Every structure is written in C-alpha cells, then in structure tokens.
C-alpha cells in the first residue's frame, strides 16, 4: 500500500469522486441554505485553489484519491482551508 500527497486542481479527474461526495454532503446537510443544490461548490471557482491564489491537495492510496483539501489565500499570512474531505 502506497500513500502519497499530490498537488493538483479541483478539476483533476482523480478528485471528481471526492468533489461529488462533498457536494452531496453539503446538499444533504445544509439543504437550500446556500441557494440551489451545489451552489456552495460553485461559489469559489477552481482558479482560487491554484497558485498563486491557493492550492489543492489530494491524498492518494495506490493511485486512488482517498482524501483532499484546498486553501485559498486572503493575504500574505492568512489562508482559509476549503473543500476538506475524506
């Protein structure tokens, strides 16, 4: 069994199952609090989670994504963690 971290983007096909599961979690947990289903996931474009604005990280096991997360920068010293899912 081999685990590794991979810097990538939220549109990486390997991230798709995690993004779909997180979208489902937000939709079932928060309902229409953010508006239409999936609206919270659309609120932040993928570009915010790529350098120089942030980054997106996958944890893979034997090549399969098992966890992920992202951060977006507010300023030189402050970042917000987003899209964290296992």
Biotite code that builds the C-alpha atoms (Angstrom):
import biotite.structure as struc

atoms = struc.array([
    struc.Atom([0.000, 0.000, 0.000], chain_id="A", res_id=1, res_name="UNK", atom_name="CA", element="C"),
    struc.Atom([1.440, 3.344, -1.065], chain_id="A", res_id=2, res_name="UNK", atom_name="CA", element="C"),
    struc.Atom([0.112, 6.699, 0.150], chain_id="A", res_id=3, res_name="UNK", atom_name="CA", element="C"),
    struc.Atom([1.219, 9.968, -1.378], chain_id="A", res_id=4, res_name="UNK", atom_name="CA", element="C"),
    struc.Atom([0.239, 13.624, -1.496], chain_id="A", res_id=5, res_name="UNK", atom_name="CA", element="C"),
    struc.Atom([-0.350, 15.269, -4.841], chain_id="A", res_id=6, res_name="UNK", atom_name="CA", element="C"),
    struc.Atom([-0.719, 18.991, -5.541], chain_id="A", res_id=7, res_name="UNK", atom_name="CA", element="C"),
    struc.Atom([-3.264, 19.380, -8.332], chain_id="A", res_id=8, res_name="UNK", atom_name="CA", element="C"),
    struc.Atom([-6.526, 21.247, -9.050], chain_id="A", res_id=9, res_name="UNK", atom_name="CA", element="C"),
    struc.Atom([-10.180, 20.617, -8.172], chain_id="A", res_id=10, res_name="UNK", atom_name="CA", element="C"),
    struc.Atom([-10.846, 19.796, -11.829], chain_id="A", res_id=11, res_name="UNK", atom_name="CA", element="C"),
    struc.Atom([-8.374, 16.881, -11.790], chain_id="A", res_id=12, res_name="UNK", atom_name="CA", element="C"),
    struc.Atom([-10.403, 13.754, -12.717], chain_id="A", res_id=13, res_name="UNK", atom_name="CA", element="C"),
    struc.Atom([-8.910, 11.950, -9.708], chain_id="A", res_id=14, res_name="UNK", atom_name="CA", element="C"),
    struc.Atom([-10.616, 14.499, -7.447], chain_id="A", res_id=15, res_name="UNK", atom_name="CA", element="C"),
    struc.Atom([-14.065, 14.038, -9.019], chain_id="A", res_id=16, res_name="UNK", atom_name="CA", element="C"),
    struc.Atom([-15.357, 11.329, -6.625], chain_id="A", res_id=17, res_name="UNK", atom_name="CA", element="C"),
    struc.Atom([-14.330, 13.400, -3.594], chain_id="A", res_id=18, res_name="UNK", atom_name="CA", element="C"),
    struc.Atom([-15.833, 16.607, -5.008], chain_id="A", res_id=19, res_name="UNK", atom_name="CA", element="C"),
    struc.Atom([-19.078, 14.762, -5.808], chain_id="A", res_id=20, res_name="UNK", atom_name="CA", element="C"),
    struc.Atom([-19.234, 13.310, -2.290], chain_id="A", res_id=21, res_name="UNK", atom_name="CA", element="C"),
    struc.Atom([-18.559, 16.713, -0.721], chain_id="A", res_id=22, res_name="UNK", atom_name="CA", element="C"),
    struc.Atom([-21.253, 18.318, -2.895], chain_id="A", res_id=23, res_name="UNK", atom_name="CA", element="C"),
    struc.Atom([-23.702, 15.615, -1.773], chain_id="A", res_id=24, res_name="UNK", atom_name="CA", element="C"),
    struc.Atom([-22.707, 16.202, 1.870], chain_id="A", res_id=25, res_name="UNK", atom_name="CA", element="C"),
    struc.Atom([-23.269, 19.962, 1.588], chain_id="A", res_id=26, res_name="UNK", atom_name="CA", element="C"),
    struc.Atom([-26.607, 19.446, -0.171], chain_id="A", res_id=27, res_name="UNK", atom_name="CA", element="C"),
    struc.Atom([-27.955, 16.924, 2.333], chain_id="A", res_id=28, res_name="UNK", atom_name="CA", element="C"),
    struc.Atom([-26.594, 18.722, 5.389], chain_id="A", res_id=29, res_name="UNK", atom_name="CA", element="C"),
    struc.Atom([-27.443, 22.331, 4.504], chain_id="A", res_id=30, res_name="UNK", atom_name="CA", element="C"),
    struc.Atom([-30.317, 21.916, 2.036], chain_id="A", res_id=31, res_name="UNK", atom_name="CA", element="C"),
    struc.Atom([-31.079, 25.231, 0.351], chain_id="A", res_id=32, res_name="UNK", atom_name="CA", element="C"),
    struc.Atom([-29.213, 27.363, 2.910], chain_id="A", res_id=33, res_name="UNK", atom_name="CA", element="C"),
    struc.Atom([-26.687, 28.413, 0.233], chain_id="A", res_id=34, res_name="UNK", atom_name="CA", element="C"),
    struc.Atom([-29.332, 28.576, -2.516], chain_id="A", res_id=35, res_name="UNK", atom_name="CA", element="C"),
    struc.Atom([-29.740, 25.906, -5.150], chain_id="A", res_id=36, res_name="UNK", atom_name="CA", element="C"),
    struc.Atom([-28.130, 22.483, -4.518], chain_id="A", res_id=37, res_name="UNK", atom_name="CA", element="C"),
    struc.Atom([-24.424, 22.660, -5.353], chain_id="A", res_id=38, res_name="UNK", atom_name="CA", element="C"),
    struc.Atom([-24.343, 26.460, -5.110], chain_id="A", res_id=39, res_name="UNK", atom_name="CA", element="C"),
    struc.Atom([-21.732, 26.443, -2.334], chain_id="A", res_id=40, res_name="UNK", atom_name="CA", element="C"),
    struc.Atom([-19.387, 24.408, -4.543], chain_id="A", res_id=41, res_name="UNK", atom_name="CA", element="C"),
    struc.Atom([-19.869, 26.837, -7.449], chain_id="A", res_id=42, res_name="UNK", atom_name="CA", element="C"),
    struc.Atom([-19.289, 29.899, -5.273], chain_id="A", res_id=43, res_name="UNK", atom_name="CA", element="C"),
    struc.Atom([-15.490, 29.542, -5.474], chain_id="A", res_id=44, res_name="UNK", atom_name="CA", element="C"),
    struc.Atom([-14.016, 28.898, -8.944], chain_id="A", res_id=45, res_name="UNK", atom_name="CA", element="C"),
    struc.Atom([-11.262, 26.301, -9.320], chain_id="A", res_id=46, res_name="UNK", atom_name="CA", element="C"),
    struc.Atom([-8.725, 29.051, -10.089], chain_id="A", res_id=47, res_name="UNK", atom_name="CA", element="C"),
    struc.Atom([-8.860, 30.169, -6.433], chain_id="A", res_id=48, res_name="UNK", atom_name="CA", element="C"),
    struc.Atom([-7.380, 26.809, -5.446], chain_id="A", res_id=49, res_name="UNK", atom_name="CA", element="C"),
    struc.Atom([-4.329, 27.051, -7.704], chain_id="A", res_id=50, res_name="UNK", atom_name="CA", element="C"),
    struc.Atom([-1.103, 29.043, -7.323], chain_id="A", res_id=51, res_name="UNK", atom_name="CA", element="C"),
    struc.Atom([-0.686, 31.914, -6.710], chain_id="A", res_id=52, res_name="UNK", atom_name="CA", element="C"),
    struc.Atom([-4.143, 32.218, -5.096], chain_id="A", res_id=53, res_name="UNK", atom_name="CA", element="C"),
    struc.Atom([-4.120, 28.914, -3.189], chain_id="A", res_id=54, res_name="UNK", atom_name="CA", element="C"),
    struc.Atom([-3.599, 25.216, -3.739], chain_id="A", res_id=55, res_name="UNK", atom_name="CA", element="C"),
    struc.Atom([-5.429, 21.890, -3.912], chain_id="A", res_id=56, res_name="UNK", atom_name="CA", element="C"),
    struc.Atom([-4.075, 18.688, -2.411], chain_id="A", res_id=57, res_name="UNK", atom_name="CA", element="C"),
    struc.Atom([-5.096, 15.054, -2.822], chain_id="A", res_id=58, res_name="UNK", atom_name="CA", element="C"),
    struc.Atom([-4.070, 12.146, -0.648], chain_id="A", res_id=59, res_name="UNK", atom_name="CA", element="C"),
    struc.Atom([-3.857, 9.060, -2.821], chain_id="A", res_id=60, res_name="UNK", atom_name="CA", element="C"),
    struc.Atom([-3.549, 5.431, -1.862], chain_id="A", res_id=61, res_name="UNK", atom_name="CA", element="C"),
    struc.Atom([-2.282, 3.161, -4.590], chain_id="A", res_id=62, res_name="UNK", atom_name="CA", element="C"),
    struc.Atom([-3.183, 5.869, -7.104], chain_id="A", res_id=63, res_name="UNK", atom_name="CA", element="C"),
    struc.Atom([-6.766, 6.410, -5.877], chain_id="A", res_id=64, res_name="UNK", atom_name="CA", element="C"),
    struc.Atom([-7.836, 9.641, -4.167], chain_id="A", res_id=65, res_name="UNK", atom_name="CA", element="C"),
    struc.Atom([-8.910, 8.953, -0.583], chain_id="A", res_id=66, res_name="UNK", atom_name="CA", element="C"),
    struc.Atom([-8.890, 12.496, 0.849], chain_id="A", res_id=67, res_name="UNK", atom_name="CA", element="C"),
    struc.Atom([-8.394, 16.039, -0.292], chain_id="A", res_id=68, res_name="UNK", atom_name="CA", element="C"),
    struc.Atom([-8.486, 19.652, 0.650], chain_id="A", res_id=69, res_name="UNK", atom_name="CA", element="C"),
    struc.Atom([-7.703, 23.124, -0.537], chain_id="A", res_id=70, res_name="UNK", atom_name="CA", element="C"),
    struc.Atom([-6.785, 26.530, 0.699], chain_id="A", res_id=71, res_name="UNK", atom_name="CA", element="C"),
    struc.Atom([-7.242, 29.999, -0.704], chain_id="A", res_id=72, res_name="UNK", atom_name="CA", element="C"),
    struc.Atom([-5.177, 32.982, 0.287], chain_id="A", res_id=73, res_name="UNK", atom_name="CA", element="C"),
    struc.Atom([-6.555, 36.141, 1.854], chain_id="A", res_id=74, res_name="UNK", atom_name="CA", element="C"),
    struc.Atom([-3.196, 37.884, 2.187], chain_id="A", res_id=75, res_name="UNK", atom_name="CA", element="C"),
    struc.Atom([0.500, 37.001, 2.619], chain_id="A", res_id=76, res_name="UNK", atom_name="CA", element="C"),
    struc.Atom([-0.063, 35.487, 6.067], chain_id="A", res_id=77, res_name="UNK", atom_name="CA", element="C"),
    struc.Atom([-3.657, 34.259, 6.039], chain_id="A", res_id=78, res_name="UNK", atom_name="CA", element="C"),
    struc.Atom([-5.329, 31.381, 4.212], chain_id="A", res_id=79, res_name="UNK", atom_name="CA", element="C"),
    struc.Atom([-8.677, 29.639, 4.544], chain_id="A", res_id=80, res_name="UNK", atom_name="CA", element="C"),
    struc.Atom([-8.992, 25.862, 4.357], chain_id="A", res_id=81, res_name="UNK", atom_name="CA", element="C"),
    struc.Atom([-11.752, 24.763, 1.991], chain_id="A", res_id=82, res_name="UNK", atom_name="CA", element="C"),
    struc.Atom([-13.053, 21.602, 0.351], chain_id="A", res_id=83, res_name="UNK", atom_name="CA", element="C"),
    struc.Atom([-11.621, 19.283, 3.008], chain_id="A", res_id=84, res_name="UNK", atom_name="CA", element="C"),
    struc.Atom([-12.993, 15.781, 2.560], chain_id="A", res_id=85, res_name="UNK", atom_name="CA", element="C"),
    struc.Atom([-12.052, 12.182, 3.401], chain_id="A", res_id=86, res_name="UNK", atom_name="CA", element="C"),
])
